[in-house]
Amino acid sequence: MGRRLAAAVHVQHPTSREWIVLEPGDEPDDQLAAEITNPDAWEDVDPSAELEESEPDEPKKDEPRKDEPQPFGFAGPPPEPEAEPAPPAPRRRRKPAEADA
């Protein structure tokens, strides 16, 4: 049995890339649950019930799994700032032609 959501969330389906809105009380399947990275989106669970259901060789919550994909967004170091573009070259002006009188 999956975990229940405490808040509405918008997630992108991992295979079809469609945006899906999940409501509070929904129990998404494991693929969608893996896409929800905000811990506040889930209902609080009884710690004793969680210990009974978890496997002993399962990694701790704070440790990322090796086969788990990295969450998209602000997960990595900040990107290097791009260099500012060079200003355009000045345009050449032509000397106004003098009228022959």
C-alpha positions as CSV (number, residue, x, y, z in Angstrom):
1,M,0.0,0.0,0.0
2,G,1.3,3.4,-0.9
3,R,1.6,6.6,1.1
4,R,-1.2,9.2,1.1
5,L,-0.8,12.8,0.0
6,A,-1.5,15.6,2.5
7,A,-1.5,18.3,-0.1
8,A,-2.3,18.7,-3.8
9,V,0.8,18.3,-6.0
10,H,1.5,18.8,-9.7
11,V,3.9,16.2,-11.1
12,Q,5.1,15.2,-14.6
13,H,4.5,11.6,-15.4
14,P,7.9,9.9,-15.8
15,T,7.1,8.1,-19.0
16,S,4.4,10.1,-20.8
17,R,5.7,13.5,-19.5
18,E,2.1,14.7,-19.0
19,W,1.4,17.0,-16.1
20,I,-0.9,15.4,-13.5
21,V,-2.6,17.0,-10.5
22,L,-2.8,14.7,-7.5
23,E,-5.3,15.7,-4.7
24,P,-4.9,15.3,-1.0
25,G,-5.7,11.7,0.1
26,D,-4.6,10.2,-3.2
27,E,-2.2,7.2,-3.0
28,P,-0.1,7.5,-6.2
29,D,1.7,4.5,-7.6
30,D,5.4,4.1,-7.0
31,Q,6.5,5.8,-10.3
32,L,4.6,8.9,-9.5
33,A,5.5,8.9,-5.8
34,A,9.2,8.9,-6.8
35,E,8.6,12.2,-8.6
36,I,7.2,13.9,-5.5
37,T,10.3,15.3,-3.7
38,N,8.7,17.6,-1.2
39,P,8.4,15.7,2.2
40,D,5.6,18.1,3.3
41,A,3.4,16.8,0.5
42,W,2.9,13.4,2.4
43,E,0.7,12.7,5.4
44,D,2.5,11.9,8.6
45,V,2.8,8.2,9.3
46,D,2.9,6.4,12.5
47,P,6.6,5.6,13.1
48,S,5.9,2.1,14.6
49,A,3.9,1.2,11.4
50,E,6.7,2.5,9.2
51,L,9.3,0.3,11.0
52,E,7.1,-2.8,10.4
53,E,6.7,-2.2,6.7
54,S,10.3,-1.2,5.9
55,E,12.9,-3.7,4.9
56,P,16.1,-4.0,7.0
57,D,18.5,-3.5,4.1
58,E,16.6,-0.4,2.8
59,P,18.7,2.8,2.9
60,K,17.8,5.5,5.3
61,K,15.6,8.4,4.2
62,D,18.4,10.9,4.1
63,E,20.6,8.7,2.0
64,P,19.8,8.7,-1.8
65,R,19.5,5.4,-3.5
66,K,22.0,4.5,-6.2
67,D,19.3,3.6,-8.8
68,E,17.1,6.6,-7.9
69,P,17.1,9.4,-10.5
70,Q,18.2,12.8,-9.4
71,P,15.3,15.2,-8.9
72,F,15.2,17.9,-11.5
73,G,15.4,21.6,-10.5
74,F,17.9,23.0,-8.1
75,A,19.6,19.7,-7.2
76,G,23.1,20.5,-8.4
77,P,25.6,23.3,-8.0
78,P,24.6,26.6,-9.5
79,P,25.5,27.0,-13.2
80,E,28.4,29.2,-14.2
81,P,27.3,32.7,-15.2
82,E,27.4,33.3,-18.9
83,A,29.7,35.9,-20.3
84,E,28.1,39.2,-21.3
85,P,27.8,39.6,-25.1
86,A,30.2,42.0,-26.7
87,P,28.6,45.3,-27.7
88,P,27.9,45.7,-31.5
89,A,30.5,47.5,-33.6
90,P,29.6,51.2,-34.1
91,R,28.0,51.9,-37.4
92,R,29.9,54.0,-39.9
93,R,28.4,57.3,-40.9
94,R,28.6,58.7,-44.3
95,K,29.5,62.3,-45.0
96,P,26.4,64.1,-46.3
97,A,26.6,64.8,-50.0
98,E,27.0,68.4,-50.9
99,A,24.6,69.7,-53.6
100,D,26.3,71.1,-56.7
101,A,24.9,74.6,-57.3
